Amino acid sequence: MFGRISTQELLVVLLIVLVIFGPKQLPKLGKTFGKTIKGFKDGIEEGTEEDDTEEI
């Protein structure tokens, strides 16, 4: 039912984001999104490190 996102669908989403936030806010939005993803990945890695030490 839900497949991969096509290029056309991705362009529509990006256009909507551009209209909502405006061109001046896009770099700030991208930076915030990148920091959020990095924090999420760091949290997952930290959780797996704690699990590894508990098994010993």
N, CA, C and O atoms as CSV, one atom per row, in Angstrom:
chain,resi,resn,atom,element,x,y,z
A,1,MET,N,N,0.825,-1.185,0.000
A,1,MET,CA,C,0.000,0.000,0.000
A,1,MET,C,C,0.874,1.255,0.000
A,1,MET,O,O,0.752,2.098,-0.889
A,2,PHE,N,N,1.756,1.381,0.998
A,2,PHE,CA,C,2.649,2.534,1.041
A,2,PHE,C,C,4.000,2.109,0.503
A,2,PHE,O,O,4.677,1.264,1.089
A,3,GLY,N,N,4.388,2.698,-0.610
A,3,GLY,CA,C,5.659,2.361,-1.231
A,3,GLY,C,C,6.670,3.452,-1.008
A,3,GLY,O,O,6.572,4.245,-0.071
A,4,ARG,N,N,7.622,3.472,-1.871
A,4,ARG,CA,C,8.649,4.506,-1.796
A,4,ARG,C,C,8.083,5.846,-2.238
A,4,ARG,O,O,7.094,5.914,-2.968
A,5,ILE,N,N,8.730,6.905,-1.783
A,5,ILE,CA,C,8.320,8.250,-2.175
A,5,ILE,C,C,8.943,8.554,-3.535
A,5,ILE,O,O,10.155,8.435,-3.714
A,6,SER,N,N,8.119,8.939,-4.471
A,6,SER,CA,C,8.634,9.253,-5.800
A,6,SER,C,C,9.206,10.670,-5.814
A,6,SER,O,O,8.990,11.453,-4.889
A,7,THR,N,N,9.929,10.975,-6.866
A,7,THR,CA,C,10.519,12.305,-7.012
A,7,THR,C,C,9.440,13.370,-7.084
A,7,THR,O,O,9.590,14.452,-6.517
A,8,GLN,N,N,8.375,13.072,-7.767
A,8,GLN,CA,C,7.283,14.030,-7.917
A,8,GLN,C,C,6.635,14.333,-6.561
A,8,GLN,O,O,6.338,15.490,-6.264
A,9,GLU,N,N,6.419,13.321,-5.755
A,9,GLU,CA,C,5.829,13.521,-4.434
A,9,GLU,C,C,6.769,14.316,-3.530
A,9,GLU,O,O,6.323,15.165,-2.758
A,10,LEU,N,N,8.066,14.041,-3.627
A,10,LEU,CA,C,9.046,14.762,-2.833
A,10,LEU,C,C,9.076,16.246,-3.207
A,10,LEU,O,O,9.179,17.108,-2.335
A,11,LEU,N,N,8.987,16.534,-4.492
A,11,LEU,CA,C,8.964,17.928,-4.941
A,11,LEU,C,C,7.725,18.663,-4.442
A,11,LEU,O,O,7.803,19.840,-4.092
A,12,VAL,N,N,6.594,17.986,-4.408
A,12,VAL,CA,C,5.362,18.602,-3.905
A,12,VAL,C,C,5.509,18.926,-2.416
A,12,VAL,O,O,5.114,20.004,-1.973
A,13,VAL,N,N,6.071,18.002,-1.651
A,13,VAL,CA,C,6.273,18.230,-0.220
A,13,VAL,C,C,7.230,19.399,-0.004
A,13,VAL,O,O,6.975,20.258,0.840
A,14,LEU,N,N,8.325,19.440,-0.757
A,14,LEU,CA,C,9.280,20.538,-0.623
A,14,LEU,C,C,8.662,21.878,-1.007
A,14,LEU,O,O,8.955,22.897,-0.382
A,15,LEU,N,N,7.822,21.883,-2.017
A,15,LEU,CA,C,7.138,23.110,-2.416
A,15,LEU,C,C,6.197,23.593,-1.315
A,15,LEU,O,O,6.127,24.790,-1.039
A,16,ILE,N,N,5.484,22.679,-0.695
A,16,ILE,CA,C,4.574,23.046,0.405
A,16,ILE,C,C,5.369,23.616,1.573
A,16,ILE,O,O,4.969,24.619,2.164
A,17,VAL,N,N,6.497,22.984,1.912
A,17,VAL,CA,C,7.350,23.482,3.000
A,17,VAL,C,C,7.866,24.872,2.663
A,17,VAL,O,O,7.910,25.743,3.532
A,18,LEU,N,N,8.255,25.087,1.420
A,18,LEU,CA,C,8.743,26.391,0.995
A,18,LEU,C,C,7.663,27.457,1.131
A,18,LEU,O,O,7.946,28.576,1.558
A,19,VAL,N,N,6.441,27.122,0.776
A,19,VAL,CA,C,5.334,28.082,0.867
A,19,VAL,C,C,5.010,28.389,2.333
A,19,VAL,O,O,4.747,29.537,2.689
A,20,ILE,N,N,5.031,27.361,3.174
A,20,ILE,CA,C,4.664,27.547,4.584
A,20,ILE,C,C,5.727,28.350,5.328
A,20,ILE,O,O,5.395,29.313,6.018
A,21,PHE,N,N,6.994,27.970,5.200
A,21,PHE,CA,C,8.051,28.574,6.000
A,21,PHE,C,C,8.766,29.725,5.312
A,21,PHE,O,O,9.369,30.558,5.989
A,22,GLY,N,N,8.720,29.795,4.008
A,22,GLY,CA,C,9.397,30.868,3.285
A,22,GLY,C,C,10.865,30.544,3.057
A,22,GLY,O,O,11.443,29.723,3.769
A,23,PRO,N,N,11.461,31.182,2.074
A,23,PRO,CA,C,12.851,30.863,1.730
A,23,PRO,C,C,13.865,31.291,2.793
A,23,PRO,O,O,14.948,30.712,2.872
A,24,LYS,N,N,13.538,32.280,3.598
A,24,LYS,CA,C,14.479,32.745,4.621
A,24,LYS,C,C,14.561,31.783,5.803
A,24,LYS,O,O,15.589,31.722,6.477
A,25,GLN,N,N,13.511,31.045,6.058
A,25,GLN,CA,C,13.482,30.146,7.206
A,25,GLN,C,C,13.981,28.736,6.889
A,25,GLN,O,O,14.235,27.958,7.808
A,26,LEU,N,N,14.125,28.394,5.613
A,26,LEU,CA,C,14.527,27.032,5.253
A,26,LEU,C,C,15.896,26.631,5.803
A,26,LEU,O,O,16.009,25.521,6.325
A,27,PRO,N,N,16.940,27.454,5.724
A,27,PRO,CA,C,18.227,27.043,6.307
A,27,PRO,C,C,18.136,26.793,7.816
A,27,PRO,O,O,18.720,25.840,8.332
A,28,LYS,N,N,17.405,27.650,8.506
A,28,LYS,CA,C,17.228,27.480,9.950
A,28,LYS,C,C,16.455,26.194,10.250
A,28,LYS,O,O,16.790,25.464,11.183
A,29,LEU,N,N,15.428,25.925,9.460
A,29,LEU,CA,C,14.633,24.719,9.627
A,29,LEU,C,C,15.479,23.471,9.371
A,29,LEU,O,O,15.384,22.486,10.103
A,30,GLY,N,N,16.304,23.522,8.330
A,30,GLY,CA,C,17.177,22.390,8.016
A,30,GLY,C,C,18.196,22.132,9.107
A,30,GLY,O,O,18.471,20.982,9.449
A,31,LYS,N,N,18.762,23.208,9.657
A,31,LYS,CA,C,19.741,23.074,10.732
A,31,LYS,C,C,19.095,22.460,11.975
A,31,LYS,O,O,19.672,21.575,12.608
A,32,THR,N,N,17.921,22.923,12.312
A,32,THR,CA,C,17.204,22.388,13.471
A,32,THR,C,C,16.847,20.921,13.269
A,32,THR,O,O,16.969,20.107,14.185
A,33,PHE,N,N,16.405,20.598,12.061
A,33,PHE,CA,C,16.058,19.207,11.753
A,33,PHE,C,C,17.294,18.312,11.840
A,33,PHE,O,O,17.217,17.197,12.355
A,34,GLY,N,N,18.424,18.793,11.342
A,34,GLY,CA,C,19.670,18.022,11.411
A,34,GLY,C,C,20.112,17.781,12.838
A,34,GLY,O,O,20.540,16.678,13.179
A,35,LYS,N,N,20.013,18.807,13.681
A,35,LYS,CA,C,20.376,18.648,15.094
A,35,LYS,C,C,19.452,17.650,15.789
A,35,LYS,O,O,19.896,16.866,16.628
A,36,THR,N,N,18.181,17.680,15.440
A,36,THR,CA,C,17.220,16.755,16.030
A,36,THR,C,C,17.549,15.317,15.663
A,36,THR,O,O,17.534,14.432,16.519
A,37,ILE,N,N,17.845,15.085,14.391
A,37,ILE,CA,C,18.186,13.729,13.936
A,37,ILE,C,C,19.475,13.256,14.600
A,37,ILE,O,O,19.571,12.099,15.009
A,38,LYS,N,N,20.483,14.158,14.712
A,38,LYS,CA,C,21.747,13.793,15.345
A,38,LYS,C,C,21.529,13.430,16.809
A,38,LYS,O,O,22.086,12.446,17.296
A,39,GLY,N,N,20.730,14.212,17.502
A,39,GLY,CA,C,20.426,13.913,18.896
A,39,GLY,C,C,19.698,12.590,19.059
A,39,GLY,O,O,19.946,11.851,20.011
A,40,PHE,N,N,18.811,12.297,18.141
A,40,PHE,CA,C,18.077,11.028,18.178
A,40,PHE,C,C,19.032,9.859,17.972
A,40,PHE,O,O,18.955,8.862,18.688
A,41,LYS,N,N,19.936,9.977,16.990
A,41,LYS,CA,C,20.906,8.910,16.728
A,41,LYS,C,C,21.851,8.726,17.906
A,41,LYS,O,O,22.171,7.596,18.274
A,42,ASP,N,N,22.303,9.836,18.505
A,42,ASP,CA,C,23.181,9.748,19.668
A,42,ASP,C,C,22.467,9.065,20.832
A,42,ASP,O,O,23.075,8.271,21.550
A,43,GLY,N,N,21.200,9.363,21.019
A,43,GLY,CA,C,20.424,8.730,22.081
A,43,GLY,C,C,20.271,7.239,21.863
A,43,GLY,O,O,20.324,6.463,22.816
A,44,ILE,N,N,20.082,6.833,20.624
A,44,ILE,CA,C,19.963,5.405,20.318
A,44,ILE,C,C,21.289,4.703,20.572
A,44,ILE,O,O,21.319,3.620,21.157
A,45,GLU,N,N,22.403,5.324,20.129
A,45,GLU,CA,C,23.722,4.728,20.358
A,45,GLU,C,C,24.023,4.631,21.850
A,45,GLU,O,O,24.596,3.642,22.306
A,46,GLU,N,N,23.645,5.640,22.599
A,46,GLU,CA,C,23.878,5.632,24.040
A,46,GLU,C,C,23.076,4.516,24.702
A,46,GLU,O,O,23.557,3.854,25.622
A,47,GLY,N,N,21.864,4.315,24.231
A,47,GLY,CA,C,21.030,3.245,24.773
A,47,GLY,C,C,21.589,1.870,24.475
A,47,GLY,O,O,21.512,0.978,25.320
A,48,THR,N,N,22.155,1.679,23.283
A,48,THR,CA,C,22.723,0.370,22.948
A,48,THR,C,C,24.016,0.132,23.717
A,48,THR,O,O,24.323,-1.012,24.050
A,49,GLU,N,N,24.789,1.191,24.010
A,49,GLU,CA,C,25.999,1.029,24.815
A,49,GLU,C,C,25.637,0.605,26.233
A,49,GLU,O,O,26.327,-0.230,26.818
A,50,GLU,N,N,24.575,1.160,26.790
A,50,GLU,CA,C,24.145,0.778,28.133
A,50,GLU,C,C,23.684,-0.666,28.153
A,50,GLU,O,O,23.938,-1.382,29.122
A,51,ASP,N,N,23.004,-1.108,27.092
A,51,ASP,CA,C,22.558,-2.486,27.015
A,51,ASP,C,C,23.732,-3.436,26.934
A,51,ASP,O,O,23.693,-4.514,27.526
A,52,ASP,N,N,24.785,-3.059,26.209
A,52,ASP,CA,C,25.965,-3.905,26.090
A,52,ASP,C,C,26.676,-4.064,27.420
A,52,ASP,O,O,27.146,-5.161,27.723
A,53,THR,N,N,26.775,-3.020,28.224
A,53,THR,CA,C,27.461,-3.102,29.504
A,53,THR,C,C,26.640,-3.892,30.523
A,53,THR,O,O,27.215,-4.494,31.430
A,54,GLU,N,N,25.325,-3.904,30.398
A,54,GLU,CA,C,24.476,-4.643,31.323
A,54,GLU,C,C,24.571,-6.143,31.084
A,54,GLU,O,O,24.360,-6.918,32.017
A,55,GLU,N,N,24.879,-6.574,29.876
A,55,GLU,CA,C,24.948,-7.993,29.551
A,55,GLU,C,C,26.180,-8.650,30.145
A,55,GLU,O,O,26.190,-9.864,30.346
A,56,ILE,N,N,27.229,-7.868,30.432
A,56,ILE,CA,C,28.484,-8.442,30.932
A,56,ILE,C,C,28.382,-8.793,32.368
A,56,ILE,O,O,29.346,-9.287,32.952
